Amino acid sequence: MLDAIDQQGKAVDPQQYRLLVDKLNAELREHQAHPALDELLPHFPAAAELYENLQYAHAGLVRTPLELSLSSELAAREALAKMASRD
């Protein structure tokens, strides 16, 4: 529902929007250890962003897979090293 509201581009009542966000935050907190959450959140970007914001204080950007981040950093270092060796 939150994704649909965000995508419609129309003005919504701020109190209703806040109520929806608060309800979704409460549900995410209650079920944050549920194994299906990792499969569900990619289909609902607004909910995934809220979940990440809830976790940020102690886990940083938790929805970004560590392996992907690490491999991207290593690839960038390798590319920079290759460019430096050409000079």
Backbone atoms as SQL, in Angstrom:
CREATE TABLE atoms (id INTEGER PRIMARY KEY, chain TEXT, resi INTEGER, resn TEXT, atom TEXT, x REAL, y REAL, z REAL);
INSERT INTO atoms VALUES
  (1, 'A', 1, 'MET', 'N', 0.813, -1.182, 0.000),
  (2, 'A', 1, 'MET', 'CA', 0.000, 0.000, 0.000),
  (3, 'A', 1, 'MET', 'C', 0.869, 1.262, 0.000),
  (4, 'A', 2, 'LEU', 'N', 1.939, 1.256, 0.779),
  (5, 'A', 2, 'LEU', 'CA', 2.828, 2.417, 0.839),
  (6, 'A', 2, 'LEU', 'C', 3.480, 2.673, -0.516),
  (7, 'A', 3, 'ASP', 'N', 3.892, 1.620, -1.193),
  (8, 'A', 3, 'ASP', 'CA', 4.476, 1.780, -2.529),
  (9, 'A', 3, 'ASP', 'C', 3.467, 2.393, -3.496),
  (10, 'A', 4, 'ALA', 'N', 2.227, 1.949, -3.433),
  (11, 'A', 4, 'ALA', 'CA', 1.189, 2.481, -4.320),
  (12, 'A', 4, 'ALA', 'C', 0.959, 3.963, -4.058),
  (13, 'A', 5, 'ILE', 'N', 0.934, 4.356, -2.809),
  (14, 'A', 5, 'ILE', 'CA', 0.753, 5.770, -2.468),
  (15, 'A', 5, 'ILE', 'C', 1.932, 6.589, -2.965),
  (16, 'A', 6, 'ASP', 'N', 3.136, 6.086, -2.750),
  (17, 'A', 6, 'ASP', 'CA', 4.333, 6.810, -3.191),
  (18, 'A', 6, 'ASP', 'C', 4.373, 6.963, -4.709),
  (19, 'A', 7, 'GLN', 'N', 3.898, 5.965, -5.431),
  (20, 'A', 7, 'GLN', 'CA', 3.978, 5.981, -6.891),
  (21, 'A', 7, 'GLN', 'C', 2.852, 6.755, -7.566),
  (22, 'A', 8, 'GLN', 'N', 1.766, 6.994, -6.859),
  (23, 'A', 8, 'GLN', 'CA', 0.628, 7.651, -7.510),
  (24, 'A', 8, 'GLN', 'C', 0.883, 9.123, -7.792),
  (25, 'A', 9, 'GLY', 'N', 1.773, 9.752, -7.057),
  (26, 'A', 9, 'GLY', 'CA', 2.117, 11.141, -7.333),
  (27, 'A', 9, 'GLY', 'C', 1.073, 12.151, -6.901),
  (28, 'A', 10, 'LYS', 'N', 0.032, 11.713, -6.238),
  (29, 'A', 10, 'LYS', 'CA', -1.005, 12.625, -5.758),
  (30, 'A', 10, 'LYS', 'C', -0.757, 12.951, -4.287),
  (31, 'A', 11, 'ALA', 'N', -1.239, 14.101, -3.882),
  (32, 'A', 11, 'ALA', 'CA', -1.118, 14.490, -2.480),
  (33, 'A', 11, 'ALA', 'C', -1.993, 13.582, -1.615),
  (34, 'A', 12, 'VAL', 'N', -1.446, 13.182, -0.492),
  (35, 'A', 12, 'VAL', 'CA', -2.203, 12.376, 0.465),
  (36, 'A', 12, 'VAL', 'C', -2.213, 13.115, 1.796),
  (37, 'A', 13, 'ASP', 'N', -3.160, 12.772, 2.614),
  (38, 'A', 13, 'ASP', 'CA', -3.251, 13.389, 3.929),
  (39, 'A', 13, 'ASP', 'C', -2.013, 13.006, 4.747),
  (40, 'A', 14, 'PRO', 'N', -1.265, 13.979, 5.248),
  (41, 'A', 14, 'PRO', 'CA', -0.035, 13.677, 5.988),
  (42, 'A', 14, 'PRO', 'C', -0.268, 12.809, 7.219),
  (43, 'A', 15, 'GLN', 'N', -1.381, 13.015, 7.903),
  (44, 'A', 15, 'GLN', 'CA', -1.660, 12.207, 9.096),
  (45, 'A', 15, 'GLN', 'C', -1.939, 10.755, 8.725),
  (46, 'A', 16, 'GLN', 'N', -2.667, 10.544, 7.644),
  (47, 'A', 16, 'GLN', 'CA', -2.940, 9.174, 7.205),
  (48, 'A', 16, 'GLN', 'C', -1.656, 8.485, 6.743),
  (49, 'A', 17, 'TYR', 'N', -0.809, 9.233, 6.036),
  (50, 'A', 17, 'TYR', 'CA', 0.462, 8.677, 5.570),
  (51, 'A', 17, 'TYR', 'C', 1.320, 8.288, 6.771),
  (52, 'A', 18, 'ARG', 'N', 1.399, 9.173, 7.757),
  (53, 'A', 18, 'ARG', 'CA', 2.201, 8.901, 8.954),
  (54, 'A', 18, 'ARG', 'C', 1.654, 7.692, 9.702),
  (55, 'A', 19, 'LEU', 'N', 0.331, 7.590, 9.781),
  (56, 'A', 19, 'LEU', 'CA', -0.293, 6.450, 10.441),
  (57, 'A', 19, 'LEU', 'C', 0.082, 5.143, 9.739),
  (58, 'A', 20, 'LEU', 'N', 0.050, 5.149, 8.422),
  (59, 'A', 20, 'LEU', 'CA', 0.431, 3.969, 7.645),
  (60, 'A', 20, 'LEU', 'C', 1.901, 3.610, 7.881),
  (61, 'A', 21, 'VAL', 'N', 2.777, 4.604, 7.852),
  (62, 'A', 21, 'VAL', 'CA', 4.204, 4.364, 8.085),
  (63, 'A', 21, 'VAL', 'C', 4.432, 3.831, 9.498),
  (64, 'A', 22, 'ASP', 'N', 3.760, 4.411, 10.482),
  (65, 'A', 22, 'ASP', 'CA', 3.905, 3.939, 11.864),
  (66, 'A', 22, 'ASP', 'C', 3.436, 2.497, 12.015),
  (67, 'A', 23, 'LYS', 'N', 2.328, 2.158, 11.366),
  (68, 'A', 23, 'LYS', 'CA', 1.808, 0.784, 11.430),
  (69, 'A', 23, 'LYS', 'C', 2.784, -0.196, 10.772),
  (70, 'A', 24, 'LEU', 'N', 3.308, 0.184, 9.622),
  (71, 'A', 24, 'LEU', 'CA', 4.272, -0.673, 8.933),
  (72, 'A', 24, 'LEU', 'C', 5.551, -0.824, 9.756),
  (73, 'A', 25, 'ASN', 'N', 6.024, 0.264, 10.352),
  (74, 'A', 25, 'ASN', 'CA', 7.204, 0.188, 11.218),
  (75, 'A', 25, 'ASN', 'C', 6.971, -0.766, 12.386),
  (76, 'A', 26, 'ALA', 'N', 5.793, -0.699, 12.995),
  (77, 'A', 26, 'ALA', 'CA', 5.471, -1.586, 14.113),
  (78, 'A', 26, 'ALA', 'C', 5.482, -3.046, 13.666),
  (79, 'A', 27, 'GLU', 'N', 4.907, -3.324, 12.503),
  (80, 'A', 27, 'GLU', 'CA', 4.900, -4.698, 11.981),
  (81, 'A', 27, 'GLU', 'C', 6.319, -5.178, 11.670),
  (82, 'A', 28, 'LEU', 'N', 7.127, -4.305, 11.088),
  (83, 'A', 28, 'LEU', 'CA', 8.506, -4.680, 10.766),
  (84, 'A', 28, 'LEU', 'C', 9.308, -4.956, 12.032),
  (85, 'A', 29, 'ARG', 'N', 9.112, -4.148, 13.061),
  (86, 'A', 29, 'ARG', 'CA', 9.807, -4.391, 14.332),
  (87, 'A', 29, 'ARG', 'C', 9.389, -5.732, 14.930),
  (88, 'A', 30, 'GLU', 'N', 8.092, -6.002, 14.896),
  (89, 'A', 30, 'GLU', 'CA', 7.568, -7.229, 15.497),
  (90, 'A', 30, 'GLU', 'C', 8.066, -8.480, 14.778),
  (91, 'A', 31, 'HIS', 'N', 8.244, -8.394, 13.473),
  (92, 'A', 31, 'HIS', 'CA', 8.584, -9.579, 12.680),
  (93, 'A', 31, 'HIS', 'C', 9.985, -9.513, 12.076),
  (94, 'A', 32, 'GLN', 'N', 10.868, -8.696, 12.647),
  (95, 'A', 32, 'GLN', 'CA', 12.174, -8.497, 12.029),
  (96, 'A', 32, 'GLN', 'C', 13.036, -9.755, 11.966),
  (97, 'A', 33, 'ALA', 'N', 12.771, -10.726, 12.789),
  (98, 'A', 33, 'ALA', 'CA', 13.557, -11.965, 12.743),
  (99, 'A', 33, 'ALA', 'C', 12.901, -13.052, 11.886),
  (100, 'A', 34, 'HIS', 'N', 11.776, -12.744, 11.283),
  (101, 'A', 34, 'HIS', 'CA', 11.063, -13.757, 10.492),
  (102, 'A', 34, 'HIS', 'C', 11.877, -14.104, 9.243),
  (103, 'A', 35, 'PRO', 'N', 12.066, -15.391, 8.975),
  (104, 'A', 35, 'PRO', 'CA', 12.894, -15.802, 7.834),
  (105, 'A', 35, 'PRO', 'C', 12.353, -15.372, 6.466),
  (106, 'A', 36, 'ALA', 'N', 11.070, -15.149, 6.343),
  (107, 'A', 36, 'ALA', 'CA', 10.493, -14.766, 5.046),
  (108, 'A', 36, 'ALA', 'C', 10.708, -13.294, 4.719),
  (109, 'A', 37, 'LEU', 'N', 11.151, -12.516, 5.684),
  (110, 'A', 37, 'LEU', 'CA', 11.309, -11.078, 5.469),
  (111, 'A', 37, 'LEU', 'C', 12.302, -10.775, 4.354),
  (112, 'A', 38, 'ASP', 'N', 13.388, -11.528, 4.287),
  (113, 'A', 38, 'ASP', 'CA', 14.390, -11.302, 3.238),
  (114, 'A', 38, 'ASP', 'C', 13.836, -11.573, 1.837),
  (115, 'A', 39, 'GLU', 'N', 12.876, -12.450, 1.735),
  (116, 'A', 39, 'GLU', 'CA', 12.260, -12.733, 0.433),
  (117, 'A', 39, 'GLU', 'C', 11.145, -11.741, 0.111),
  (118, 'A', 40, 'LEU', 'N', 10.524, -11.205, 1.131),
  (119, 'A', 40, 'LEU', 'CA', 9.387, -10.310, 0.952),
  (120, 'A', 40, 'LEU', 'C', 9.804, -8.875, 0.626),
  (121, 'A', 41, 'LEU', 'N', 10.789, -8.349, 1.332),
  (122, 'A', 41, 'LEU', 'CA', 11.148, -6.937, 1.200),
  (123, 'A', 41, 'LEU', 'C', 11.591, -6.500, -0.196),
  (124, 'A', 42, 'PRO', 'N', 12.293, -7.317, -0.967),
  (125, 'A', 42, 'PRO', 'CA', 12.664, -6.865, -2.311),
  (126, 'A', 42, 'PRO', 'C', 11.465, -6.531, -3.213),
  (127, 'A', 43, 'HIS', 'N', 10.311, -7.063, -2.893),
  (128, 'A', 43, 'HIS', 'CA', 9.113, -6.808, -3.691),
  (129, 'A', 43, 'HIS', 'C', 8.378, -5.533, -3.262),
  (130, 'A', 44, 'PHE', 'N', 8.789, -4.970, -2.128),
  (131, 'A', 44, 'PHE', 'CA', 8.139, -3.775, -1.585),
  (132, 'A', 44, 'PHE', 'C', 9.209, -2.763, -1.184),
  (133, 'A', 45, 'PRO', 'N', 9.690, -1.974, -2.141),
  (134, 'A', 45, 'PRO', 'CA', 10.812, -1.063, -1.887),
  (135, 'A', 45, 'PRO', 'C', 10.585, -0.077, -0.738),
  (136, 'A', 46, 'ALA', 'N', 9.389, 0.449, -0.593),
  (137, 'A', 46, 'ALA', 'CA', 9.136, 1.405, 0.494),
  (138, 'A', 46, 'ALA', 'C', 9.263, 0.717, 1.852),
  (139, 'A', 47, 'ALA', 'N', 8.746, -0.493, 1.960),
  (140, 'A', 47, 'ALA', 'CA', 8.864, -1.248, 3.208),
  (141, 'A', 47, 'ALA', 'C', 10.321, -1.616, 3.473),
  (142, 'A', 48, 'ALA', 'N', 11.052, -1.971, 2.430),
  (143, 'A', 48, 'ALA', 'CA', 12.470, -2.301, 2.587),
  (144, 'A', 48, 'ALA', 'C', 13.252, -1.094, 3.090),
  (145, 'A', 49, 'GLU', 'N', 12.918, 0.076, 2.582),
  (146, 'A', 49, 'GLU', 'CA', 13.600, 1.296, 3.026),
  (147, 'A', 49, 'GLU', 'C', 13.280, 1.594, 4.493),
  (148, 'A', 50, 'LEU', 'N', 12.032, 1.422, 4.888),
  (149, 'A', 50, 'LEU', 'CA', 11.668, 1.607, 6.293),
  (150, 'A', 50, 'LEU', 'C', 12.412, 0.617, 7.176),
  (151, 'A', 51, 'TYR', 'N', 12.482, -0.638, 6.742),
  (152, 'A', 51, 'TYR', 'CA', 13.187, -1.665, 7.511),
  (153, 'A', 51, 'TYR', 'C', 14.656, -1.298, 7.677),
  (154, 'A', 52, 'GLU', 'N', 15.268, -0.859, 6.603),
  (155, 'A', 52, 'GLU', 'CA', 16.673, -0.472, 6.667),
  (156, 'A', 52, 'GLU', 'C', 16.864, 0.700, 7.625),
  (157, 'A', 53, 'ASN', 'N', 15.956, 1.661, 7.593),
  (158, 'A', 53, 'ASN', 'CA', 16.043, 2.796, 8.506),
  (159, 'A', 53, 'ASN', 'C', 15.905, 2.353, 9.957),
  (160, 'A', 54, 'LEU', 'N', 15.047, 1.366, 10.216),
  (161, 'A', 54, 'LEU', 'CA', 14.896, 0.849, 11.577),
  (162, 'A', 54, 'LEU', 'C', 16.179, 0.180, 12.062),
  (163, 'A', 55, 'GLN', 'N', 16.890, -0.474, 11.165),
  (164, 'A', 55, 'GLN', 'CA', 18.092, -1.225, 11.525),
  (165, 'A', 55, 'GLN', 'C', 19.367, -0.390, 11.485),
  (166, 'A', 56, 'TYR', 'N', 19.316, 0.786, 10.901),
  (167, 'A', 56, 'TYR', 'CA', 20.522, 1.570, 10.614),
  (168, 'A', 56, 'TYR', 'C', 21.340, 1.891, 11.859),
  (169, 'A', 57, 'ALA', 'N', 20.698, 2.192, 12.969),
  (170, 'A', 57, 'ALA', 'CA', 21.412, 2.608, 14.182),
  (171, 'A', 57, 'ALA', 'C', 22.439, 1.574, 14.641),
  (172, 'A', 58, 'HIS', 'N', 22.145, 0.303, 14.455),
  (173, 'A', 58, 'HIS', 'CA', 23.087, -0.719, 14.927),
  (174, 'A', 58, 'HIS', 'C', 23.656, -1.598, 13.821),
  (175, 'A', 59, 'ALA', 'N', 23.140, -1.482, 12.604),
  (176, 'A', 59, 'ALA', 'CA', 23.626, -2.381, 11.555),
  (177, 'A', 59, 'ALA', 'C', 24.012, -1.677, 10.266),
  (178, 'A', 60, 'GLY', 'N', 23.822, -0.390, 10.174),
  (179, 'A', 60, 'GLY', 'CA', 24.146, 0.310, 8.935),
  (180, 'A', 60, 'GLY', 'C', 23.176, -0.070, 7.835),
  (181, 'A', 61, 'LEU', 'N', 23.669, -0.119, 6.626),
  (182, 'A', 61, 'LEU', 'CA', 22.813, -0.438, 5.481),
  (183, 'A', 61, 'LEU', 'C', 22.664, -1.949, 5.361),
  (184, 'A', 62, 'VAL', 'N', 21.729, -2.497, 6.114),
  (185, 'A', 62, 'VAL', 'CA', 21.600, -3.948, 6.225),
  (186, 'A', 62, 'VAL', 'C', 21.024, -4.625, 4.993),
  (187, 'A', 63, 'ARG', 'N', 20.351, -3.907, 4.129),
  (188, 'A', 63, 'ARG', 'CA', 19.761, -4.533, 2.952),
  (189, 'A', 63, 'ARG', 'C', 20.765, -4.688, 1.818),
  (190, 'A', 64, 'THR', 'N', 21.952, -4.102, 1.974),
  (191, 'A', 64, 'THR', 'CA', 22.984, -4.228, 0.957),
  (192, 'A', 64, 'THR', 'C', 23.824, -5.457, 1.290),
  (193, 'A', 65, 'PRO', 'N', 23.802, -6.472, 0.451),
  (194, 'A', 65, 'PRO', 'CA', 24.570, -7.682, 0.753),
  (195, 'A', 65, 'PRO', 'C', 26.062, -7.390, 0.898),
  (196, 'A', 66, 'LEU', 'N', 26.655, -7.910, 1.956),
  (197, 'A', 66, 'LEU', 'CA', 28.062, -7.671, 2.243),
  (198, 'A', 66, 'LEU', 'C', 28.954, -8.169, 1.114),
  (199, 'A', 67, 'GLU', 'N', 28.647, -9.338, 0.564),
  (200, 'A', 67, 'GLU', 'CA', 29.481, -9.892, -0.503),
  (201, 'A', 67, 'GLU', 'C', 29.513, -8.964, -1.715),
  (202, 'A', 68, 'LEU', 'N', 28.358, -8.404, -2.064),
  (203, 'A', 68, 'LEU', 'CA', 28.283, -7.495, -3.202),
  (204, 'A', 68, 'LEU', 'C', 29.093, -6.235, -2.933),
  (205, 'A', 69, 'SER', 'N', 28.965, -5.689, -1.738),
  (206, 'A', 69, 'SER', 'CA', 29.724, -4.488, -1.389),
  (207, 'A', 69, 'SER', 'C', 31.220, -4.762, -1.416),
  (208, 'A', 70, 'LEU', 'N', 31.625, -5.879, -0.844),
  (209, 'A', 70, 'LEU', 'CA', 33.040, -6.225, -0.796),
  (210, 'A', 70, 'LEU', 'C', 33.591, -6.486, -2.188),
  (211, 'A', 71, 'SER', 'N', 32.868, -7.225, -3.007),
  (212, 'A', 71, 'SER', 'CA', 33.372, -7.518, -4.352),
  (213, 'A', 71, 'SER', 'C', 33.443, -6.250, -5.197),
  (214, 'A', 72, 'SER', 'N', 32.515, -5.324, -5.000),
  (215, 'A', 72, 'SER', 'CA', 32.565, -4.047, -5.722),
  (216, 'A', 72, 'SER', 'C', 33.792, -3.246, -5.317),
  (217, 'A', 73, 'GLU', 'N', 34.072, -3.220, -4.031),
  (218, 'A', 73, 'GLU', 'CA', 35.250, -2.487, -3.554),
  (219, 'A', 73, 'GLU', 'C', 36.534, -3.115, -4.082),
  (220, 'A', 74, 'LEU', 'N', 36.620, -4.429, -4.053),
  (221, 'A', 74, 'LEU', 'CA', 37.819, -5.104, -4.550),
  (222, 'A', 74, 'LEU', 'C', 37.999, -4.886, -6.050),
  (223, 'A', 75, 'ALA', 'N', 36.915, -4.914, -6.802),
  (224, 'A', 75, 'ALA', 'CA', 36.994, -4.674, -8.244),
  (225, 'A', 75, 'ALA', 'C', 37.454, -3.248, -8.533),
  (226, 'A', 76, 'ALA', 'N', 36.971, -2.302, -7.756),
  (227, 'A', 76, 'ALA', 'CA', 37.393, -0.908, -7.939),
  (228, 'A', 76, 'ALA', 'C', 38.875, -0.748, -7.631),
  (229, 'A', 77, 'ARG', 'N', 39.340, -1.370, -6.566),
  (230, 'A', 77, 'ARG', 'CA', 40.770, -1.302, -6.225),
  (231, 'A', 77, 'ARG', 'C', 41.631, -1.917, -7.327),
  (232, 'A', 78, 'GLU', 'N', 41.177, -3.051, -7.846),
  (233, 'A', 78, 'GLU', 'CA', 41.924, -3.724, -8.913),
  (234, 'A', 78, 'GLU', 'C', 41.986, -2.849, -10.167),
  (235, 'A', 79, 'ALA', 'N', 40.872, -2.241, -10.521),
  (236, 'A', 79, 'ALA', 'CA', 40.836, -1.369, -11.700),
  (237, 'A', 79, 'ALA', 'C', 41.751, -0.162, -11.512),
  (238, 'A', 80, 'LEU', 'N', 41.745, 0.419, -10.331),
  (239, 'A', 80, 'LEU', 'CA', 42.621, 1.564, -10.050),
  (240, 'A', 80, 'LEU', 'C', 44.094, 1.156, -10.103),
  (241, 'A', 81, 'ALA', 'N', 44.402, -0.029, -9.587),
  (242, 'A', 81, 'ALA', 'CA', 45.782, -0.510, -9.622),
  (243, 'A', 81, 'ALA', 'C', 46.240, -0.736, -11.060),
  (244, 'A', 82, 'LYS', 'N', 45.372, -1.286, -11.902),
  (245, 'A', 82, 'LYS', 'CA', 45.718, -1.503, -13.310),
  (246, 'A', 82, 'LYS', 'C', 45.960, -0.177, -14.018),
  (247, 'A', 83, 'MET', 'N', 45.115, 0.799, -13.756),
  (248, 'A', 83, 'MET', 'CA', 45.286, 2.110, -14.386),
  (249, 'A', 83, 'MET', 'C', 46.569, 2.782, -13.908),
  (250, 'A', 84, 'ALA', 'N', 46.899, 2.616, -12.643),
  (251, 'A', 84, 'ALA', 'CA', 48.109, 3.224, -12.098),
  (252, 'A', 84, 'ALA', 'C', 49.358, 2.574, -12.685),
  (253, 'A', 85, 'SER', 'N', 49.295, 1.274, -12.964),
  (254, 'A', 85, 'SER', 'CA', 50.471, 0.582, -13.503),
  (255, 'A', 85, 'SER', 'C', 50.715, 0.917, -14.972),
  (256, 'A', 86, 'ARG', 'N', 49.724, 1.426, -15.665),
  (257, 'A', 86, 'ARG', 'CA', 49.875, 1.808, -17.073),
  (258, 'A', 86, 'ARG', 'C', 50.652, 3.107, -17.225),
  (259, 'A', 87, 'ASP', 'N', 50.643, 3.933, -16.210),
  (260, 'A', 87, 'ASP', 'CA', 51.326, 5.236, -16.308),
  (261, 'A', 87, 'ASP', 'C', 52.800, 5.133, -16.166);
